[in-house]
Amino acid sequence: MYRFGVFELDPTAHELRKSGVRVKVQEQLFVVLLKLLERPGELVAREELRRTIWSADTFVDFDAGLNTVINRLREVLRDSAEVPHFIETVPKLGYRFIASVESTEPVGLLGFET
């Protein structure tokens, strides 16, 4: 589970929630957001995002497609490219998640002796 601002992203349930209310989000947007949340504060290269969204045998206008995905994701998060609170653009290189992220991993039974 990742928490940032008023949002929670649950990769296991494949859900994004805003103030506890489920937000409808397209698959590509969810995958990109998850990739950014996995490495908050770090640059995620455009090429890495391309590989995350599209398979090697998919032929799309990558630049336009990625820009569309990021813009739609910003709309969902009510973020802005000009004054970002969540997603910062690093021109020609990629994107960085700049908000504070709290990550919680479910506690498993590994190491528990019966």
C-alpha positions as CSV (number, residue, x, y, z in Angstrom):
1,M,0.0,0.0,0.0
2,Y,1.3,3.4,-0.9
3,R,-0.1,6.6,0.7
4,F,0.6,10.1,-0.6
5,G,-1.5,13.2,0.0
6,V,-5.2,12.2,0.2
7,F,-4.5,9.1,-2.0
8,E,-3.8,5.5,-1.4
9,L,-2.7,3.0,-4.0
10,D,-3.1,-0.7,-3.3
11,P,-1.2,-2.8,-5.8
12,T,-2.7,-6.0,-4.6
13,A,-6.3,-4.9,-4.9
14,H,-5.3,-2.9,-8.0
15,E,-7.1,0.2,-6.6
16,L,-6.5,3.9,-6.2
17,R,-8.5,5.7,-3.5
18,K,-8.9,9.4,-2.8
19,S,-10.0,10.1,0.8
20,G,-11.1,6.5,1.0
21,V,-13.3,6.7,-2.2
22,R,-12.2,4.5,-5.1
23,V,-11.0,6.4,-8.1
24,K,-11.5,4.9,-11.6
25,V,-8.1,4.8,-13.3
26,Q,-7.0,3.2,-16.6
27,E,-4.5,0.3,-16.6
28,Q,-1.7,2.3,-18.1
29,L,-2.1,5.1,-15.7
30,F,-2.1,2.7,-12.7
31,V,1.0,0.9,-13.9
32,V,2.9,4.2,-14.4
33,L,1.8,5.6,-11.0
34,L,2.9,2.3,-9.3
35,K,6.3,2.5,-11.1
36,L,6.8,6.1,-9.8
37,L,5.6,5.3,-6.3
38,E,8.1,2.3,-6.1
39,R,10.9,4.8,-6.4
40,P,9.8,8.2,-4.8
41,G,12.3,11.0,-5.4
42,E,14.2,9.0,-8.1
43,L,14.2,9.7,-11.8
44,V,12.2,7.1,-13.7
45,A,13.5,7.2,-17.3
46,R,11.1,7.5,-20.2
47,E,12.5,4.3,-21.7
48,E,11.8,2.4,-18.5
49,L,8.2,3.7,-18.6
50,R,7.9,2.7,-22.2
51,R,8.9,-0.9,-21.4
52,T,6.5,-0.9,-18.5
53,I,3.5,0.2,-20.6
54,W,4.2,-1.4,-24.0
55,S,5.7,-4.6,-25.0
56,A,8.7,-4.6,-27.4
57,D,6.5,-5.7,-30.3
58,T,4.0,-2.8,-29.9
59,F,4.4,0.0,-32.3
60,V,3.1,3.4,-31.0
61,D,4.1,7.0,-31.1
62,F,5.9,6.5,-27.9
63,D,6.5,10.2,-27.1
64,A,2.9,11.2,-27.7
65,G,1.6,8.1,-25.9
66,L,3.7,8.6,-22.8
67,N,2.8,12.3,-22.7
68,T,-0.9,11.4,-22.9
69,V,-0.5,8.8,-20.1
70,I,1.3,11.3,-17.8
71,N,-1.2,14.1,-18.6
72,R,-4.2,11.8,-17.8
73,L,-2.5,10.7,-14.6
74,R,-2.0,14.3,-13.6
75,E,-5.7,14.9,-14.2
76,V,-6.6,12.0,-11.9
77,L,-4.3,13.3,-9.2
78,R,-5.3,17.0,-9.8
79,D,-1.7,17.7,-10.4
80,S,0.0,20.3,-12.7
81,A,3.1,20.1,-14.9
82,E,3.7,23.8,-14.2
83,V,3.5,23.6,-10.4
84,P,3.7,19.9,-9.6
85,H,2.8,18.4,-6.3
86,F,3.2,14.8,-7.3
87,I,4.9,14.2,-10.7
88,E,7.8,16.3,-11.8
89,T,8.9,16.3,-15.4
90,V,12.7,16.0,-16.0
91,P,12.8,17.2,-19.6
92,K,13.9,14.6,-22.2
93,L,14.8,12.2,-19.4
94,G,11.8,11.1,-17.5
95,Y,9.7,11.7,-14.4
96,R,10.1,11.8,-10.7
97,F,7.5,11.4,-7.9
98,I,8.2,14.3,-5.6
99,A,5.5,14.0,-2.9
100,S,6.1,12.3,0.4
101,V,5.2,8.6,0.1
102,E,4.4,6.2,2.9
103,S,4.8,2.6,1.9
104,T,3.4,-0.3,4.0
105,E,4.1,-3.9,3.2
106,P,1.7,-6.5,4.4
107,V,3.2,-8.6,7.2
108,G,3.7,-12.2,6.1
109,L,4.3,-15.3,8.0
110,L,7.9,-15.7,6.8
111,G,10.1,-16.8,9.7
112,F,7.1,-17.8,11.8
113,E,7.7,-21.2,13.4
114,T,4.8,-23.5,14.0
